[in-house]
């Protein structure tokens, strides 16, 4: 018989991109808040990449690519 442990679970990681005209922090927050609307049990977000868009020699937007982990449900 399999032992049940309250902290034993599998996680899945997917990448999402957030954008903001303010900062990388705001871009990351936008990505997490948007993902949270459709994905349950978000656990950890890791910054994979940061970049900026430049228009007329000035920063126009910040982009952050996050690896977001969430609790995996097998559907059993």
Residue frames relative to the residue before (quaternion, step in Angstrom):
aa qw qx qy qz dx dy dz
X 1.0000 0.0000 0.0000 0.0000 0.00 0.00 0.00
X 0.4452 -0.6990 0.4966 0.2581 3.59 -0.90 0.93
X 0.4057 -0.7064 0.5307 0.2340 3.52 -1.01 0.89
X 0.3058 -0.7454 0.5646 0.1794 3.57 -0.92 0.91
X 0.0323 -0.7927 0.6083 -0.0229 3.56 -0.80 1.01
X 0.4642 -0.7274 0.4227 0.2769 3.63 -0.65 1.04
X 0.7355 0.4002 -0.2375 0.4923 3.63 1.14 -0.45
X 0.5436 0.6105 -0.4041 0.4105 3.59 1.23 0.21
X 0.2937 0.7226 -0.5827 0.2281 3.55 -0.64 1.14
X 0.3969 -0.6787 0.5553 0.2711 3.53 -1.29 0.23
X 0.2257 -0.7604 0.5940 0.1343 3.54 -1.15 0.65
X 0.2241 -0.7299 0.6283 0.1491 3.48 -1.27 0.50
X 0.2043 -0.7760 0.5857 0.1144 3.59 -1.06 0.69
X 0.0142 0.7715 -0.6357 0.0229 3.54 -1.00 0.89
X 0.3917 -0.7203 0.5190 0.2416 3.57 -1.14 0.52
X 0.0373 -0.7678 0.6396 0.0002 3.53 -1.08 0.85
X 0.2575 -0.7544 0.5852 0.1487 3.56 -1.21 0.53
X 0.1275 -0.7767 0.6142 0.0559 3.54 -0.95 0.96
X 0.1572 -0.7856 0.5953 0.0607 3.55 -1.12 0.72
X 0.0713 0.7788 -0.6209 0.0528 3.56 -1.12 0.73
X 0.4037 -0.6821 0.5486 0.2661 3.54 -1.19 0.54
X 0.6313 0.5782 -0.3077 0.4154 3.61 1.32 -0.21
X 0.7774 -0.2323 0.2392 0.5333 3.59 0.63 -1.17
X 0.6284 -0.5030 0.4167 0.4224 3.55 -1.33 0.15
X 0.6072 0.5570 -0.3550 0.4416 3.58 1.04 -0.71
X 0.6693 0.4799 -0.2951 0.4843 3.58 0.92 -0.89
X 0.6206 0.5334 -0.3433 0.4610 3.60 1.04 -0.71
X 0.6517 0.5013 -0.3114 0.4764 3.60 0.98 -0.84
X 0.6425 0.5225 -0.3170 0.4623 3.57 0.96 -0.86
X 0.6403 0.5210 -0.3201 0.4649 3.59 0.98 -0.84
X 0.6496 0.5177 -0.3199 0.4557 3.59 0.95 -0.84
X 0.6789 0.4858 -0.2911 0.4672 3.59 0.88 -0.95
X 0.6867 0.4874 -0.2985 0.4493 3.59 0.84 -0.92
X 0.6420 0.5044 -0.3239 0.4781 3.58 1.05 -0.69
X 0.6592 0.5025 -0.3094 0.4660 3.60 0.92 -0.89
X 0.6438 0.5534 -0.3191 0.4212 3.59 1.00 -0.82
X 0.5787 0.5932 -0.3764 0.4142 3.60 1.19 -0.37
X 0.8079 0.2506 -0.1165 0.5205 3.60 1.11 -0.62
X 0.7181 0.3649 -0.2342 0.5444 3.61 1.23 -0.28
X 0.2956 -0.7689 0.5458 0.1531 3.55 -0.85 1.02
X 0.8514 0.2196 -0.1494 0.4522 3.52 -1.34 0.40
X 0.1013 0.7830 -0.5991 0.1334 3.58 0.77 1.02
X 0.2111 -0.8160 0.5316 0.0843 3.58 -0.91 0.91
X 0.8057 -0.0848 0.1455 0.5679 3.57 0.56 -1.19
X 0.1260 -0.7586 0.6321 0.0955 3.54 -1.17 0.66
X 0.1166 -0.7832 0.6097 0.0373 3.55 -0.93 0.95
X 0.4044 -0.6990 0.5298 0.2591 3.57 -0.86 0.94
X 0.2140 -0.7884 0.5708 0.0822 3.54 -0.68 1.18
X 0.7976 -0.0838 0.1165 0.5859 3.55 0.98 -0.89
X 0.1142 -0.7571 0.6389 0.0751 3.53 -1.19 0.65
X 0.1291 0.7735 -0.6187 0.0480 3.56 -1.10 0.67
X 0.2913 -0.7455 0.5750 0.1697 3.53 -1.31 0.25
X 0.3310 -0.6792 0.6098 0.2392 3.52 -1.31 0.42
X 0.1669 -0.7915 0.5846 0.0626 3.53 -0.99 0.89
X 0.0058 0.7756 -0.6305 0.0314 3.54 -0.94 0.97
X 0.8470 0.0023 -0.0446 0.5296 3.57 -0.86 0.99
X 0.7097 -0.4884 0.2542 0.4395 3.56 1.00 0.87
X 0.6893 0.4245 -0.2789 0.5166 3.59 1.26 0.19
X 0.5637 -0.5824 0.4625 0.3593 3.55 -1.21 0.57
X 0.1546 -0.8067 0.5658 0.0725 3.57 -0.75 1.05
X 0.8046 -0.0766 0.0345 0.5879 3.60 1.13 -0.51
X 0.3232 -0.7090 0.6010 0.1781 3.50 -1.32 0.60
X 0.0793 -0.7881 0.6090 0.0407 3.56 -1.00 0.86
X 0.0802 -0.7762 0.6251 0.0194 3.53 -1.04 0.88
X 0.1819 -0.7433 0.6337 0.1131 3.55 -0.94 0.94
X 0.1007 -0.8108 0.5766 0.0013 3.55 -0.71 1.16
X 0.2718 -0.6722 0.6563 0.2088 3.52 -1.22 0.62
X 0.0676 -0.8189 0.5699 -0.0039 3.58 -0.38 1.23
X 0.1910 -0.7782 0.5875 0.1125 3.55 -0.85 0.98
X 0.0079 -0.7782 0.6279 -0.0137 3.50 -1.17 0.71
X 0.6261 -0.5535 0.4015 0.3747 3.51 -1.24 0.54
X 0.3144 -0.7636 0.5415 0.1576 3.54 -0.77 1.08
X 0.1268 -0.7741 0.6175 0.0586 3.56 -0.89 0.99
X 0.3613 -0.7816 0.4743 0.1834 3.54 -0.56 1.18
X 0.4723 -0.6897 0.4380 0.3307 3.60 1.15 -0.38
X 0.4424 0.6951 -0.4519 0.3419 3.59 1.29 0.21
